[in-house]
Amino acid sequence: MPRIERDREIARRRHREVKIEKLIEKYMKATAQADKAVIATKVRRLSPFYNVEERVTAIKTQQKAEQKKK
């Protein structure tokens, strides 16, 4: 039985989220600015309005807050 269009949309969205998460992890580990630029370009190709820098700073502040709680 074929998939319903809504199921395809949800599957695409979930796959996109996983891809972006992986790319953000790579971005955080990258040291060279050239590597970061390439990764940011890939993220923008997946989701044009996604702000990589803003997301990375949010993750870092969240990690710092978790470390302070411990």
Kinemage of the C-alpha trace (Angstrom):
@kinemage 1
@onewidth
@group {chain A} dominant
@subgroup {mainchain}
@vectorlist {calphas} color= white
{ca met a 1} P 0.000 0.000 0.000
{ca pro a 2} L 1.472 3.386 -0.956
{ca arg a 3} L 2.359 5.984 1.635
{ca ile a 4} L 0.091 8.913 2.178
{ca glu a 5} L 1.486 12.315 1.241
{ca arg a 6} L 1.383 13.510 4.845
{ca asp a 7} L 3.473 10.497 5.917
{ca arg a 8} L 6.053 11.421 3.278
{ca glu a 9} L 6.145 15.001 4.547
{ca ile a 10} L 6.693 13.848 8.109
{ca ala a 11} L 9.413 11.405 7.035
{ca arg a 12} L 11.205 14.156 5.097
{ca arg a 13} L 11.003 16.519 8.070
{ca arg a 14} L 12.373 13.921 10.470
{ca his a 15} L 15.192 13.005 8.107
{ca arg a 16} L 16.039 16.700 7.663
{ca glu a 17} L 16.179 17.192 11.443
{ca val a 18} L 18.567 14.255 11.850
{ca lys a 19} L 20.799 15.552 9.055
{ca ile a 20} L 20.902 19.037 10.553
{ca glu a 21} L 21.775 17.638 13.989
{ca lys a 22} L 24.699 15.706 12.498
{ca leu a 23} L 25.915 18.748 10.598
{ca ile a 24} L 25.693 20.933 13.707
{ca glu a 25} L 27.824 18.406 15.628
{ca lys a 26} L 30.396 18.490 12.828
{ca tyr a 27} L 30.274 22.296 12.866
{ca met a 28} L 30.978 22.390 16.589
{ca lys a 29} L 33.963 20.032 16.195
{ca ala a 30} L 35.410 21.873 13.179
{ca thr a 31} L 38.323 24.188 13.860
{ca ala a 32} L 39.010 25.774 10.462
{ca gln a 33} L 36.753 28.581 9.279
{ca ala a 34} L 36.711 27.085 5.780
{ca asp a 35} L 35.270 23.828 7.133
{ca lys a 36} L 32.672 25.728 9.132
{ca ala a 37} L 31.642 27.699 6.050
{ca val a 38} L 31.164 24.505 4.027
{ca ile a 39} L 29.058 22.921 6.768
{ca ala a 40} L 26.971 26.084 7.190
{ca thr a 41} L 26.318 26.089 3.448
{ca lys a 42} L 25.088 22.492 3.619
{ca val a 43} L 22.756 23.359 6.500
{ca arg a 44} L 21.361 26.355 4.611
{ca arg a 45} L 20.757 24.147 1.583
{ca leu a 46} L 18.609 21.875 3.759
{ca ser a 47} L 16.843 24.667 5.604
{ca pro a 48} L 17.408 28.220 4.265
{ca phe a 49} L 16.276 30.070 7.396
{ca tyr a 50} L 18.216 27.940 9.895
{ca asn a 51} L 20.774 30.052 11.794
{ca val a 52} L 23.795 27.842 12.530
{ca glu a 53} L 25.695 30.315 14.710
{ca glu a 54} L 22.656 31.021 16.866
{ca arg a 55} L 21.977 27.306 17.376
{ca val a 56} L 25.601 26.560 18.319
{ca thr a 57} L 25.641 29.330 20.934
{ca ala a 58} L 22.341 28.050 22.346
{ca ile a 59} L 23.748 24.525 22.648
{ca lys a 60} L 26.926 25.780 24.319
{ca thr a 61} L 25.024 27.881 26.880
{ca gln a 62} L 22.749 24.919 27.593
{ca gln a 63} L 25.788 22.683 28.169
{ca lys a 64} L 27.341 25.258 30.513
{ca ala a 65} L 24.102 25.499 32.494
{ca glu a 66} L 23.974 21.714 32.858
{ca gln a 67} L 27.559 21.620 34.079
{ca lys a 68} L 26.825 24.278 36.720
{ca lys a 69} L 23.906 22.221 38.054
{ca lys a 70} L 26.186 19.261 38.670
